[in-house]
């Protein structure tokens, strides 16, 4: 409203459109990945993405296929974003970013690169000719059939960096914004205040980034034939109801429900147990809040009380049962889970990793997203180890609960459970 009327624009607020003498501009959205087909057949000369890291790669590249026109405007795309080291965008712009410092390389800032995409494979080059040569195996039949110049199959890409200090208007209107950024944790501050694209490893991370990412890449198996189920219970509301099935220390199946009533929770747990042959005694469920009702319906299952007492472990030196120095059971399981991930004990199967967590993220992407919310807290007056509160975790996750990670860490319950041996 402050610009377009001066260049002849007429607002059509009902349709979120502006009409000009020879063109039209429409504001629209793409909320979920499942909605990409709503744009099938569209011809859009200009597409602008606000906060590109909030969209999936599939959403971005599908819309790119709609970036076409016969109206005389050369098709182009512009996108803005804040640094998110764990997003697909970080890999996409990695040529422009120093891998050691995480900051944009000054001499590459704004430099144009050339790109052809073959499925999930990006073919990059420093010229049209280089990319065409690298991808001729893909282009040759298309060029021969269409007669189109090979250069028309090539996209040009440039990354232009910026920082908060260049946003003079924001700082003038809201000078306290810098103070808000300064109060964030190290990782958030490094990205939003300093413009750093590198994953920030802090001593407060319960899960080592590289080791955690390795759970999805390791080629060996952690299956033992002993199967377990861990479940983070949620009824109708904002949280997810998550069921993880384990074979040894390998997650082999997952069920995620957006909204569920009590009957659906019980049915889902029973069906998953029957599918994989898991005994009730090898099911562990979150007993806090709404999860408490499960106990009466699945006899023998193990309720997990986050604030419960630390479970005893056997001291390898003396053979006696001792209590570890954790604040509560949740802390104990998170710390032990982090240690086991660091040792390479845990595997997430490809099947589980590639399932959709919601309409935007795969399970793998969601795991990586939630990992950064699981942090060590300062010790209490008794010197007991802690993790940050659920509310603090939600701040990192934009109001969401770490539902996947809660189900994930509960796997440690079965290692802590005291097993009595009968000697005959």
N, C-alpha and C positions, 0 to 999 in steps of 0.2 A: 504493500500500500504506500510505502514511502518512495518507491522507485518507479514501478511500472506505469502509473498514470501519466508520468512525464514523458514516456515514450509511446503514448497512444494505447496503453493497455486498458481493457475493460474487464472488471472482475465479474465472474459468474460464481458467486460464493457457494451456491447450492451444489454445484458440480465440482468445486475446488479447481476451477479453471480460470485462465486469463486469455482473452481473445485480443489479438493484434490485427493489423490490417491484412497481413499475409500469413499469419501463423497462429498457433494455439499452444499454450503451455498448461499442462495438467499436473496437479500434485496428487500422488497416489501412494500406495504402500504395498509391501510384500511381507506380511507378518510371519507366515509359516512356509516352510519348504514345500509342503503339500499344495500350496497355492500357486506354484510357478506355472502350472498349466492354465491358470486363469488368463495368462498373457500369451497363450498360443495364438499365432496368427497376427500378433500386434506388430506394427512398424513404428519404431520410436527413434527419431534422429538423435535426440539427446537423452541420456539417462544419468541421473545424479543420485548417488548413494550417500546418505548421511550416516556416519559411524559404520563403515564397511565391516569392521570386525564383529558386528552384531548379526551379520548375515553369513550363511554358509557359503562355501566355495560353489556348491551346486547352484544355489540361488543366483550368485553373481554371474556365473558363466552361462546359465540359461537365459538370463536377461540380456546378456551380451549378444546372444543369438537373435534377439529381437531388435538389436540396435542397427536398423536399416531404414532406408527411406528412398522415395522417388520424388520428393518435394524440392530437391535442390540443395538441401542442407547436408553437408558431409557428416555422416554419423560419428558421434563421439560420446565418451563416458567420462564422468568425473566422480571421484569418491573422496570422502574425508574420513579420517579415523584418528583415534588416539593409539599410541603404541600398546599392543597386546602381544607379548612375547610368545604366548601359548596358542595364538590363533593361526589359522591357515594363511592369513595375510602376512604374518611375519616371514614365513617361508617364501611367499610370493615376491616380496620386496627385498629379499636377503642380499641380492647383488649390490644394492645401494647402501647396505648396512655393514659396518665394520664388525666382523664376528668376534673380535676380542673385546672391544669397548661397548658394543651395542648401539653406538651413535652413528648417524648418517655420515657417509664419507663425503667430505666437502667437494672434492673434484668430480664426484659422480652425481651430485645433487642436480636433478633436472635432466640428466643425460637420458636420451631416448634409447630404449632397447626394443628388439623385435621378437615377436612371439607367435608360435603356432601351437595349439593345444591338441594333443592326441589322447583323448579320453582323460585319464588322470595324469598324463605325462605332459609337462611343459617343455617345449623345445625353444630355447633362447638363442639369440645371436646378436652381434653388434651391427648387422646390416641385413637388408632384405636378402641379399645373395647368400649370406651364411645360413640363414634360417631355411631358405628354400632348398639349399643343398642338403642340409641335415634332415629335412622332412620330405624329400622328393619321393621316397617310398610311399608316403601317404598322399602327396599332392598329384603325382603323375596321372593316375586314372581320373581324378577329378578335373584336372586341366584338360586332358584329352577329350573327355565327354562334354565339358562345358565350353571350352574355347576361351575361358577367362584367364586373364593375366595372372600368373602365380603370385604376384605381389598383392593382389586383391584378397588373398587368403591369409595374409600376414597382418597381425595386430601390432601397433606400436604402443609402448608402455613407458611412462616416465613417473618417477617418484620425486616429489618436492617436499622437503622437510620444513618444519616450522616449530616454534616453541611458544610458550605462554606469554613471553615478554613481547612478542610481536603483536599480540592482541591488545592494542592500546585501548580500544573502546571498552572491552570487558574490564580491564584493570581500572579504567576511569570510573565506570559505573559501579563496579563491585571490587574495590581494592582489597577487601577481606578474603577474596578467593585464594590468593597466594597463601594466606595463613591456613586456610582449609586444607590445601595440598600439603603444607608442611606437617600437618598433624597426622597424615596417613602413615601406614606401615612402610617399611623400606622399599618393598617391591612396587607398591602403588605410587609412592613418591618418585621413585626413579623413572617410572614410565610417564606419569602425567606432568610432573614438574620439570624433569630433566630431558624428557623425550627419548628415553633409552628403550631399545627394542630387544635387549638381551634379558634372558630369564635371570632374575635376581635371586641368588641362593643366599639364604640367611640362616644363621645358627638357630633360628626359631622354627624352621621347617621340621615337622615330624617325619615327613617323607622326602628323601633325597630326590631331586627332580630327575636326574639321569637314570637312577635305579628304578624309579617309579615308571618312567616312560618305557624302560626295558621290559617291564612285565608283559607288554603287548608285542615285543619283538623276539624274545628268547625262544629258541627253537626246541629246547628240551622240554620234558614233561615233568609235572609234579603230581601226577596221578598215583594213587595207592590202591584204589578200589574201595576205600572207605569214604562214604559220601555223607555230606552234611548240608543243611539248609540254614541260612541266616536271613532274617527278615526285619526290615524297618517298616513298622506298621503306620499307616495313615488312612484315615477315613476321608470323608468328603471335606475338601479344603485345599490349601495351596501346596501342601507337601505331596510327594510321591510315595506310593506303596511299592516297596522294592523287595523282591525275593531273589536271593543269590543261591545257586546250587554249586556245591564244591565236590570235587573228587580229589581227596588229599588236599593239597594246597593249590589246586587249579580250579578256577571258576569256569564251569562248563555250561551253565544255563542261567538265564535271568528272566524275570517277569516284572514288568513295570505297569502299574495302573495309576491313572490320573486321579480318579475319584472312585471310591468304593465304599459300600456299606459293610456292616459286620458280616453278613452272609457271604459276600463276595470274597472277603479276606480269608475266611475259613475255607471256602471252596478252593480258592487259588492255592493255599498252602497244602491242602490235602491232595489236589490234583498234581502239584509239582512233586510231592513226596511219592505218590503212586507212580508217576512217570519215571522217576529215577531210583525207586526202591530205597527210599530214605526212611529209617525208623523214626518214630516220634521222639525218642530219646536223643536223636541226632538233629533235632530242629531247635534253633535258638531264635527267639523273637524279642523285639524291643517291648519291654513290659511297662514303660513309662507312658502316661497319658492313655490314649485310646487303645494301645496294645494290650492293656491289662485284661481285656475281656477274652483274649484268645485262650488263656490258661484252662478255662472250663470246657473248651470244645476240642482241644487236641491234647488228650491226656498223655502225660509223660514228657511233653515238650519243655524246653528250658526257658524260663523268663529271664530276660537280661535287664537288670536295673542299673542304669547309667551311674547313678549316685551310690550304688551299693558298695559294700566293703571289698577291699582288695582280696583276691583269691590267693591262697597259699601255693607256693611252688616248692619243689624239692631242691634243697641246696646240694649242688654236685659234690661239694667237699665232704660235708658231714652226713648227707643223706636225710637230714631232718627237714620237716616242712617249715618254711619261713614266709613272712609277709614282705613283699617288696615295698619300696618307699614311694608309693604313688598315692595321690589324693583320693581316688576312688576307682571303681572297676573300669569305667569308661577310659580314664587316663591310662590305666594299666594296659588295656587292650590296644589303645592307639600307639603307645610307645613300643609295645612288643610287636605290633603289626609293622610299624616303621622299621624296626630292626630286622624283621624277617624279609621285608622288601629289599632292604639294603644288602642282605646276604644272598639275594636271588632265589629265595624260597618260594615266591608266589608268582603264579602265572594267570593271566587273563586270556582265555581262549579267543581265537579269531572270531568265532561265532558270537560270543558275548560282546566283544569289542565293537563289532560292526552293527549290532542292533541299534535301532533308534531309541534314544532316551526320551526325546520329545520331537517336535516338528522341526527343530533346528540342529540338535546335537546328536551325534552317535554316543553310545555308552563310553567309548574311549575318550571322546572329546569332553564329555561330562566329568569323567574321572579326573582328567587333567585339570579341568576347571575347578573342581572341588578340592583337589590336592592342596592348593595354595591357601585354603581356609583352615587347614589343620595345623595349628602352630602351638609351640610350647609357650606356657605362661610362666611368669615369675613364680618361684617357689614360695610356699606359705611360711608362716612363722616356725613351723615344725620341720621345715626343710623338705617337705613332700613335693614331688614333681606333679605338675599340672598341665593341662591344655587349656587354651582360651575358652571362654564360655560360648554356648550355642548362639547367644545374641551377637557376640563379636564375630563368630563365623558367618552369621547371616549378613553382617555389614559387608564383609569381603565378597559375598555371593549375591549382592544386590537384593537382599531380603529373603533369599531362598535358604532352605535347610540343606545340609550336606547329606542327603538321604542315601546316596550311593556309598559314601565313605562310612556312614554309620553301619550299614549292612556289611560292608567290607571288613571293618575292624572287629566285628563280632565273631569272625572266624577264629579269633584267638581264644574265645571262650572254651572251645573243645580241647585246646592244648593245655589250658589251665585246669580243666576239670580233673579232679583227683580220681584216678582209676585204682580200684582195690583189686589186688590179685589174691586168689585163693590158692594156697599152696597145699597140695595133697601129699 
